[in-house]
Amino acid sequence: MAKVERNLIEPIGEVKLKSPKMELSNGLNKIKTNMETFFIKKGYILLLIGFLLGRALILAKLTPFNLPFFAAVYLMKRDRAPLALIGLVAGAATLSISDAVLTFGSTCMFLIVYRLINKWIINEMKVIPIIVFGTLAVGNLLQVFIIEQEISIYDGIMAGVEAGLGSILTLIFQQSIPLISISKRKQPLKTEEIVCMIIMLASIMTGTIGWTIYNLSVEHIVARYLVLLFSFVAGATVGSTVGVVTGLILSLANVSSFFQMSLLAFSGLLGGLLKEGKKIGVSIGLLIATVLVGMYGEGGGILSKTVLETVAAILVFLITPKGLTTKLAKHIPGTSEYAAEQQQYMRKMRDVTAHKVAQFSNVFQALSNSFKVNDQDNERFDDDGREIDFFLSNVTEKTCQTCFKKDYCWTRNFNTTYDYMREIMQEMDRNDGVISQKILRDWEKHCTRSNKVIDSIGQELTYFQANQKLKKQVQESRRLVAEQLLGVSEVMENFATEIQRERENHHRQEEQILEALQEFGIQIEQVEIYSLLKGNVDIDMTIPYCNGHGECEKLIAPMLSDILGETIVVNSEECSSFPNGFCQVTFGSAKAFVVETGVSHAAKDGGLVSGDSYSTIELGLGKYAIAISDGMGNGERAHYESMETLSLLQKILQSGIEEKVAIKSVNSVLSLRTNDEVFSTLDLAMIDLQNASAKFLKISSTPSFIKRGKKIMKIQASNLPMGIFQDFDVDVVGEQLKAGDLLIMMSDGVFEGPKHVENYDLWMKRKIQELQTDDPQQIADLIIEEVIRSRGGSIDDDMTIVVSKIKHNTPKWASIPVQKRKKA
């Protein structure tokens, strides 16, 4: 009980012991949350914006902001429109009562017109600016007519100008209001959205014209603060844009502030260029621009006031929370925060995709397990005898039910009769219907209807064997599906693992490579490193057009070979079609070994179609496969079977499924797709081009030979042809090859072709030993020619021989030493 009380008391003590810093942070967060709820969620920020826009003027006379703002709010946030209207009327009332009445009247007229034509409106976004244009034009003309009893050309022009501005501002506010009223936005800002937001902020700022603090103009302070903020967040381009737009709006609102556009634009440019100096650098840029432009703009008398306004803007900027600038930067393309946000989003999408792929892999794994065939399903008869009982019951139903000795056989001597009939059934099943004489004599002594019972067992056994064959096919179908699903599951699991591998950050290595190449005098625009793994280097470069001189192959690749410590070659190159363009080049690791192959083949009796087929397969990741398949017999059917075997094998291997599973899958397909006894052999060699290790998988194929100098090695394995048995184990023979080795693979037409030869192994080894050349094609031609000569020029079977030579991959260009380098 004491322990329980102590556990209950300790958390209470921990809650009380909060640090002052934590309490201050919690208090600030609470205030921030309350302000967001009040201004953003409840919409009172629209009331404040409406108040400032209601008192904003253009050319000291026009008020084109009121109705466009209300129309945009009414369209985007209809439930918050009353707050916007109250703010607009209150702001206009600070100018004059007539402006307030005009604002309210034009708003009412807009609502009436909108209600009247609402039924025919299809696209409100396009129609609302037209309604605003008409409402402002008619409203201004009515106001002039009521006051002056006549309308002049000047009044008509001014009414048209204000109506046109109002129509344009409506479009701008439609883009801007969602950015202000929505607190959480995931999408990046478009360029037009940024410009519209700046125009709206500058328009709101004009509502502060005439306000001063200690004789300092509020609108100038706010304008320079906006320039500082956007220059710091987005750089010189956006900063100068903000300066131009804000200065233009200020100049239209107050002609005396025309020089502000030059000041703000120059400040935005200079502050953005000094962005690397953080807030201090941007502030220095604004201060320098203020002094320079102020000296030439307004003269020394007002320079001190302008500098003080700039200092005030800088102070407000310096105390701006980092969270605000970071949040703003996340939505502006080109910023590091935006790039980090996009990278985080892509990482999340990658993880979700990898998780989904892993789930699919688990599903395929579960399906594979459900389709697996148990070992006991392969037994011909169940151990518990249920199949035997069912079999014998069908036999006795046709024979013993009408026999007068039924009671004697099945009641008094049940075990004897049952054992006799079971033994007869098993004998006939094993010996294709033949029964030994001893069992036959004993059964004739025991049963009065012995021949009838034997005939019935034979008939029932035929049905039983057909049923067993069908059951076996179903089991093999299940096994094939299970193996395929398992292979797909493994591929998807590997794919999910690859997805989750992040691209490593190679900024330091990219800079080192770029610096080393440029010091050598080679111009490089961009370097992107995707992988620096030994044997799997992947580098992309953008270089100026080289006019076909081959700089990539002759200079850059050899220098990269020296820098990275391994042979680098050009994998792909896309050159510009014009002299001033750029070339995109991909560099990768050269394989340590290459395979040179020679092939020679001949059809039976000199025909055109051979039952043998061969293939060399590039599997990626430095794997090279050589395969020979021999279809049973000769001619087109055998050729079709061998080609289908290699085609299936190639597709399955290229999908990433492991070699043994691939061969078992091909075997299952061949055994299930036809009732004819058409079989194929397979001789497969998988060579790793990085270390020259080889795997040999032989399915009823002849031995292969490796010639290393004077030494001859034989590679063989014992597996039946593909398609005979549904389930079999694949023997894999491994061998380490070396540079200069000759791998000789052949079909049975070559190996067993020599006439009057008792030991084919010795004959073939001797012929390979006597070879005076190491050219693969010459070796293939010489061996097949020797076999044909030994038979007096006749070709009694299809012949195919594939000779491969393992060679070191010698690069075309030697590496170029890079002086004073730091290896990446």
HUNORHU-V330913 format. One record per backbone hydrogen bond with DSSP energy under -1.0 kcal/mol. NH is the residue of the N-H (numbers start at 1). CO is the residue of the C=O. E is the energy in kcal/mol with one decimal. If there is no record, write none. Layout:
nh->{NH NH}
co->{CO CO}
e->{E E}
//
This chain:
nh->{5 6 7 8 9 10 13 14 15 16 17 18 23 24 25 26 27 28 29 30 31 32 33 34 35 36 37 38 39 40 41 42 44 45 46 48 49 50 51 52 53 54 56 58 59 61 62 69 70 71 72 73 74 75 76 77 80 81 84 85 86 87 88 89 90 91 92 93 95 96 100 101 102 103 104 105 106 107 108 109 110 111 112 113 114 115 116 117 120 127 128 131 132 133 134 135 136 137 138 139 140 141 142 143 144 145 146 147 148 149 156 157 158 159 160 161 162 163 164 165 166 167 168 169 170 171 172 173 174 175 176 177 180 181 182 189 194 195 196 197 198 199 200 201 202 203 204 205 206 207 208 209 211 213 216 218 221 222 223 224 225 226 227 228 229 230 231 232 233 234 235 239 240 241 242 243 244 245 246 247 248 249 250 251 252 253 254 257 258 260 261 263 264 265 266 267 268 269 270 271 272 273 274 275 277 278 281 282 283 284 285 286 287 288 289 290 291 292 293 294 295 296 297 298 299 306 307 308 309 310 311 312 313 314 315 316 317 318 319 320 325 326 327 328 329 330 331 332 335 339 340 341 342 343 344 345 346 347 348 349 350 351 352 353 354 355 356 357 358 359 360 361 362 363 364 365 366 367 368 369 370 371 378 385 389 390 391 392 393 394 395 396 397 399 401 403 406 409 410 411 412 413 417 418 419 420 421 422 423 424 425 426 427 428 429 430 431 433 440 441 442 443 444 445 446 447 453 454 455 456 457 458 459 460 461 462 463 464 465 466 467 468 469 470 471 472 473 474 475 476 477 478 479 480 481 482 483 484 485 486 487 488 489 490 491 492 493 494 495 496 497 498 499 500 510 511 512 513 514 515 516 517 518 519 520 521 522 525 526 528 530 531 536 538 539 540 541 542 543 545 549 554 555 556 557 559 560 561 562 563 564 565 569 571 572 574 581 583 584 585 586 587 588 590 593 594 596 598 600 602 605 606 607 613 615 617 619 623 624 625 626 627 628 629 631 632 639 640 641 642 643 644 645 646 647 648 649 650 651 652 653 654 656 657 662 663 664 665 666 667 668 669 670 671 672 673 678 680 681 682 683 684 685 686 687 688 689 692 694 695 696 697 699 704 705 706 707 708 711 713 715 722 724 733 735 737 740 741 742 743 744 745 747 750 751 752 763 764 765 766 767 768 769 770 771 779 780 781 782 783 784 785 786 787 788 789 790 792 793 799 801 802 803 804 805 806 807 809 810}
co->{1 2 3 4 5 6 9 10 11 12 13 16 19 20 21 22 23 24 25 26 27 28 29 30 31 32 33 34 35 36 36 37 38 39 43 44 45 46 47 48 49 50 53 62 252 58 58 65 66 67 68 69 70 71 72 73 77 78 80 81 82 83 84 85 86 87 88 89 92 92 96 97 98 99 100 101 102 103 104 105 106 107 108 109 110 111 112 113 117 123 124 127 128 129 130 131 132 133 134 135 136 137 138 139 140 141 142 143 144 145 152 153 154 155 156 157 158 159 160 161 162 163 164 165 166 167 168 169 170 171 172 173 176 177 178 331 190 191 192 193 194 195 196 197 198 199 200 201 202 204 205 206 208 216 213 211 217 218 219 220 221 222 223 224 225 226 227 228 229 230 231 235 236 237 238 239 240 241 242 243 244 245 246 247 248 249 250 254 255 257 258 259 260 261 262 263 264 265 266 267 268 269 270 272 274 275 277 278 279 280 281 282 283 284 285 286 287 288 289 290 291 292 293 294 294 302 303 304 305 306 307 308 309 310 311 312 313 314 315 317 321 322 323 324 325 326 328 329 332 335 336 337 338 339 340 341 342 343 344 345 346 347 348 349 350 351 352 353 354 355 356 357 358 359 360 361 362 363 364 365 366 367 375 382 385 386 387 388 389 390 391 392 393 395 396 400 403 405 406 407 407 408 413 414 415 416 417 418 419 420 421 422 423 424 425 426 427 428 436 437 438 439 440 441 442 443 449 450 451 452 453 454 455 456 457 458 459 460 461 462 463 464 465 466 467 468 469 470 471 472 473 474 475 476 477 478 479 480 481 482 483 484 485 486 487 488 489 490 491 492 493 494 495 496 506 507 508 509 510 511 512 513 514 515 516 518 517 542 542 540 538 538 533 531 587 528 585 526 583 581 546 550 551 551 552 555 556 557 558 559 560 561 588 586 586 584 578 543 574 541 572 539 569 567 689 807 805 803 801 799 795 603 604 629 627 625 623 620 687 617 685 615 683 613 611 679 635 636 637 638 639 640 641 642 643 644 645 646 647 648 649 650 653 652 658 659 660 661 662 663 664 665 666 667 668 669 676 722 630 699 628 697 626 695 624 693 622 688 735 686 733 684 682 715 744 713 742 711 708 706 704 680 721 696 694 692 806 738 707 804 705 802 800 747 747 748 759 760 761 762 763 764 765 766 768 775 776 777 778 779 780 781 782 783 784 785 786 789 788 602 600 745 598 743 596 741 594 592 808}
e->{-2.4 -2.5 -2.3 -1.7 -2.1 -2.4 -1.9 -2.0 -2.0 -1.7 -1.4 -1.6 -2.2 -2.5 -2.3 -2.6 -2.3 -2.5 -2.3 -2.1 -2.3 -2.6 -2.4 -2.4 -2.5 -2.4 -2.3 -2.4 -3.0 -1.7 -1.8 -2.0 -1.4 -1.9 -1.4 -1.6 -2.7 -2.4 -1.9 -1.9 -2.7 -2.1 -1.0 -2.5 -3.5 -1.7 -2.5 -1.9 -2.2 -3.0 -2.3 -2.4 -2.9 -1.8 -2.7 -3.0 -1.6 -1.2 -1.6 -2.5 -2.4 -2.2 -2.3 -2.5 -2.4 -2.4 -2.6 -1.9 -1.2 -2.1 -1.6 -2.6 -2.7 -2.5 -2.4 -3.0 -2.8 -1.7 -2.3 -2.5 -2.2 -2.2 -2.3 -2.5 -2.6 -2.3 -2.0 -2.0 -1.0 -1.6 -2.5 -2.1 -2.5 -2.2 -2.3 -2.6 -2.7 -2.2 -2.4 -2.7 -2.4 -2.0 -2.4 -2.2 -2.2 -2.4 -2.6 -2.0 -3.1 -1.7 -2.1 -2.5 -2.6 -2.4 -2.2 -2.7 -2.6 -2.3 -2.6 -2.6 -2.4 -2.1 -2.1 -3.0 -1.8 -1.3 -1.9 -3.0 -1.9 -1.0 -1.5 -2.7 -1.2 -2.7 -1.4 -3.9 -2.2 -2.2 -2.5 -2.3 -2.2 -2.5 -2.2 -2.5 -2.8 -2.4 -2.7 -2.2 -1.4 -1.3 -2.1 -1.5 -2.3 -2.4 -1.3 -2.3 -1.6 -2.7 -2.3 -2.3 -2.0 -2.3 -1.9 -2.5 -2.7 -2.5 -2.3 -2.3 -1.9 -2.8 -1.4 -2.2 -2.7 -1.7 -2.6 -2.1 -2.4 -2.6 -2.7 -2.4 -2.3 -2.2 -2.4 -2.3 -2.1 -2.0 -2.5 -2.1 -1.4 -1.5 -1.4 -1.9 -3.2 -2.4 -2.3 -2.3 -2.7 -2.1 -2.8 -3.0 -2.0 -1.9 -1.4 -1.3 -1.6 -1.9 -1.7 -2.0 -2.3 -2.4 -1.9 -1.9 -2.3 -2.7 -2.2 -2.3 -2.1 -2.6 -2.6 -2.2 -1.9 -1.2 -2.2 -1.4 -1.2 -2.1 -2.6 -2.1 -2.2 -2.1 -2.6 -2.3 -2.2 -2.4 -2.3 -2.2 -2.2 -2.7 -1.5 -1.0 -1.3 -2.6 -2.3 -2.2 -2.4 -1.5 -1.2 -1.2 -1.4 -2.1 -2.5 -2.4 -2.6 -2.5 -2.4 -2.2 -2.8 -2.5 -2.3 -2.6 -2.6 -2.6 -2.5 -2.6 -2.9 -2.5 -2.3 -2.7 -2.6 -2.2 -2.4 -2.4 -2.2 -2.2 -2.7 -2.2 -2.6 -2.6 -2.4 -2.2 -2.1 -1.4 -1.3 -1.2 -2.6 -2.2 -2.5 -3.0 -2.1 -1.4 -1.4 -2.9 -1.6 -1.1 -1.6 -1.1 -1.2 -2.8 -2.5 -1.5 -1.4 -1.2 -2.3 -2.7 -2.5 -2.3 -2.3 -2.3 -2.3 -2.4 -2.3 -2.3 -2.3 -2.6 -2.0 -2.2 -2.5 -2.9 -2.0 -2.8 -2.5 -2.2 -2.0 -1.8 -1.4 -2.8 -2.4 -2.5 -2.7 -2.3 -2.6 -2.6 -2.5 -2.8 -2.5 -1.6 -1.5 -2.4 -3.0 -2.2 -2.5 -2.4 -2.4 -2.3 -2.5 -2.4 -2.2 -2.2 -2.5 -2.5 -2.4 -2.4 -2.4 -2.8 -2.6 -2.7 -2.7 -2.6 -2.7 -2.3 -2.5 -2.6 -2.4 -2.3 -2.3 -2.6 -2.2 -2.4 -2.2 -2.4 -1.9 -2.2 -2.3 -1.6 -2.6 -2.3 -2.1 -2.6 -2.6 -2.6 -2.5 -2.4 -2.2 -2.3 -1.0 -1.2 -2.3 -2.5 -1.4 -2.9 -2.8 -1.5 -2.5 -2.4 -2.4 -3.1 -2.7 -2.3 -2.2 -1.8 -1.1 -2.4 -2.6 -2.2 -2.7 -2.0 -2.6 -2.1 -1.5 -2.3 -2.9 -1.1 -2.7 -2.6 -1.4 -2.9 -1.7 -3.3 -2.4 -2.6 -2.7 -3.3 -2.4 -2.5 -1.8 -2.8 -2.3 -3.0 -2.2 -2.6 -2.6 -1.8 -1.7 -2.6 -2.3 -2.7 -1.9 -1.3 -2.4 -2.7 -2.5 -2.7 -2.1 -2.9 -2.2 -2.2 -2.3 -2.8 -2.3 -2.5 -2.5 -2.5 -2.1 -2.1 -2.6 -2.6 -2.2 -2.7 -2.1 -2.3 -2.6 -2.5 -1.7 -1.3 -2.4 -2.5 -2.3 -2.3 -2.3 -2.4 -2.3 -2.2 -2.5 -2.1 -1.3 -2.0 -1.9 -1.5 -1.8 -2.0 -2.6 -2.5 -2.6 -2.9 -3.4 -2.9 -3.1 -2.3 -2.6 -2.3 -3.0 -2.7 -3.5 -2.8 -2.5 -2.7 -2.7 -2.8 -2.0 -2.6 -3.4 -2.8 -1.2 -2.6 -2.3 -2.0 -4.0 -2.1 -2.0 -3.3 -3.2 -2.8 -2.3 -1.2 -2.1 -2.5 -1.9 -2.6 -2.7 -2.5 -2.1 -2.4 -2.6 -1.8 -1.1 -2.4 -2.3 -2.3 -2.7 -2.5 -2.0 -1.9 -2.2 -2.2 -2.0 -2.2 -2.1 -2.1 -2.6 -3.3 -2.4 -3.2 -3.1 -2.8 -3.0 -2.4 -2.6 -2.2 -1.2}
//
